[in-house]
Amino acid sequence: MNKIRGEYFLFLNTLIWGGTFVIIKAVFSDISPMLYLSIRFFFASLLLLPSAYHLLPKISKQGYKEGLILGVLVFIGFAFQTVGLKYTTATKSGFITGTFCVFTPIIQIFMEKKLPNKGNILGILLVFFGLVFLSSKESSLLSILSEIGTSFNIGDFLTLLCAIFYGVYIVYLHKIVTRHDPKFLVFSQIAITFILSAVFTLVFSATKIETINFHFSWYLVFTIIYTALFATIITTYIQTRFQGKVSPTQTSIIFSFEPIFAAVFAYFLLNEKVSSYGLLGCAFIFSGLLISELWPALVKGKNG
């Protein structure tokens, strides 16, 4: 029951995150990516400080070390995804981010010395092909395969790096989450991401990698409030609180629904079309989740 409850809450995270691709994509006319991350995580840290302040003196050196590693992994993932989103579409960003479901079980083998079961492997394969179809705007399979190789740009590459580091984050969080107070882990991740975002905002500006851009608008205010509260504090707490009850591989398969929600939001709000192959991709992803979830019962029934 705890596992099922955890899966429900992790699925809620995918819905919240799916909407952020569209919201964040549209805000870059008002603010530069790294500055946006700095402000977003500053407000999130500020809101969390009262609930975490009394815990800080009680945390061991090992706790601070592991909280620091989590925060660095979160920052790297968000930085690559946010900057990458400036150069690619919301739908493609959602698709490439979703490929972390392929990297997670591989990373789990090295970090936890644990192999995924056959149902997880089959589910991952279905999810991967679903992501390929979902990302396509073409009308034939050959066109889909051609598009993957020919339209890959710097934004896609940065988003792919995000997917890899997010896979590492999922496995590492699962490994340490039961050793520490969830409130501390949530605060440490968000506070460290704020500090690193602020530092790199200044570094990027000084080295001309990114020009600091800020134009006040109510849409910018809405985006910062939404992403700081819902897509940062709430989602980080949910994942930290419940991922210990769900395996990293299963978590990654659940999170693979994020690009489906991203595509739905992009269709209604940005008019980014999803082809018939995209709909087929959604079916593949859903099938992958079902097979991964039901596999233990199917094996048990067969052996019984």
Residue pairs with C-beta under 8 A, 6 or more apart in sequence:
2 245
3 245
3 246
5 242
5 245
6 242
6 243
6 244
6 245
6 246
7 246
7 250
7 254
7 293
9 238
9 241
9 242
10 238
10 239
10 242
10 243
10 246
10 251
10 254
10 255
11 254
11 257
12 238
13 235
13 238
13 239
13 255
14 254
14 255
14 257
14 258
14 261
15 257
15 261
16 230
16 231
16 234
16 235
17 231
17 235
17 255
17 258
17 261
17 262
18 94
18 257
18 258
18 259
18 260
18 261
18 262
18 264
18 265
19 231
19 261
19 262
19 265
20 226
20 227
20 231
21 85
21 90
21 91
21 93
21 94
21 262
21 265
21 266
22 90
22 262
22 265
22 266
22 269
22 270
23 223
23 226
23 227
24 36
24 82
24 85
24 223
24 227
25 85
25 89
25 90
25 93
25 270
26 219
26 223
26 269
26 270
27 36
27 219
27 220
27 223
28 36
28 85
28 86
29 215
30 213
30 214
30 215
30 216
30 217
30 219
30 220
31 39
31 213
31 214
31 215
31 220
32 201
32 210
32 211
32 212
32 213
32 214
33 82
33 83
33 85
33 86
33 210
34 79
34 82
34 83
34 197
34 200
34 201
34 204
34 210
35 201
35 212
35 213
35 214
36 82
36 223
36 224
37 78
37 79
37 82
37 193
37 197
37 201
38 194
38 197
38 198
38 201
39 224
40 224
40 227
40 228
40 232
41 190
41 191
41 193
41 194
41 197
41 228
41 232
42 194
42 198
43 224
43 225
43 228
44 190
44 194
44 228
44 229
44 232
44 233
45 187
45 190
45 191
45 194
47 228
47 229
47 233
48 183
48 186
48 187
48 190
48 191
48 233
49 187
51 183
51 187
52 183
52 184
52 186
52 187
55 181
55 183
55 184
55 187
56 184
59 67
59 180
59 184
63 179
63 180
63 184
64 188
66 176
66 179
66 180
67 180
67 184
67 185
67 188
67 189
67 192
68 188
68 192
69 172
70 169
70 172
70 173
70 176
70 185
70 188
70 189
70 192
71 188
71 189
71 190
71 191
71 192
71 193
71 196
72 192
72 196
73 165
73 166
73 168
73 169
73 172
74 169
74 189
74 190
74 192
74 193
74 236
75 192
75 193
75 196
75 197
76 161
76 162
76 165
77 162
77 165
77 166
77 169
78 162
78 193
78 197
79 196
79 197
79 200
80 158
80 159
80 161
80 162
80 165
81 93
81 97
81 158
81 159
81 162
83 155
83 158
83 210
84 93
84 96
84 154
84 155
84 156
84 157
84 158
84 159
84 162
85 93
85 155
85 159
86 155
87 153
87 154
87 155
87 156
87 158
88 96
88 153
88 155
88 156
88 159
89 266
89 272
90 262
90 265
90 266
90 270
90 272
91 134
91 135
91 259
91 262
91 263
91 266
91 272
91 274
92 135
92 155
92 156
92 159
93 155
93 159
93 262
94 258
94 259
94 261
94 262
94 263
94 266
95 131
95 132
95 134
95 135
95 259
96 135
96 156
96 159
96 160
96 162
96 163
97 159
97 162
97 163
97 166
97 258
97 259
98 127
98 131
98 163
98 255
98 256
98 258
98 259
99 128
99 131
99 160
99 163
100 162
100 163
100 164
100 166
100 167
100 170
100 252
100 255
101 124
101 127
101 128
101 252
101 253
101 255
101 256
102 124
102 127
102 128
103 163
103 164
103 167
104 167
104 170
104 171
104 248
104 249
104 251
104 252
105 116
105 120
105 121
105 124
105 248
105 249
105 252
106 167
107 167
107 168
107 170
107 171
107 248
108 114
108 116
108 171
108 248
108 249
109 115
111 168
111 171
111 172
111 175
112 171
112 174
112 175
112 248
116 124
116 247
116 249
117 295
117 296
118 295
119 291
119 292
119 294
119 295
119 296
119 298
119 299
120 247
120 249
120 250
120 253
120 292
120 295
122 288
122 291
122 292
122 295
123 253
123 288
123 289
123 291
123 292
123 293
123 295
124 249
124 252
124 253
124 288
124 292
125 288
126 284
126 285
126 287
126 288
126 291
127 253
127 256
127 284
127 285
127 288
127 289
129 281
129 284
130 256
130 280
130 281
130 282
130 283
130 284
130 285
130 286
130 287
130 288
131 256
131 259
131 281
131 285
132 144
132 148
132 281
133 144
133 277
133 278
133 280
133 281
133 284
134 259
134 260
134 263
134 274
134 277
134 278
134 281
134 282
134 285
135 148
135 259
135 278
135 281
136 143
136 144
136 147
136 275
136 277
136 278
136 281
137 147
137 273
137 274
137 275
137 278
138 144
138 146
138 147
138 275
138 277
139 275
139 276
139 277
141 277
144 277
167 252
170 243
170 248
170 251
170 252
170 255
171 248
173 185
173 239
173 240
173 243
174 243
174 244
174 247
174 248
174 251
176 185
177 185
177 240
177 243
177 244
178 244
182 237
182 240
182 241
185 240
186 233
186 236
186 237
186 240
189 236
189 240
190 232
190 233
190 236
201 210
201 212
203 209
204 210
205 211
205 212
243 251
246 254
249 292
250 292
250 293
253 288
253 289
253 292
254 289
256 285
256 288
256 289
257 285
257 286
257 289
259 285
260 282
260 285
263 272
263 274
263 278
263 282
266 272
267 273
267 274
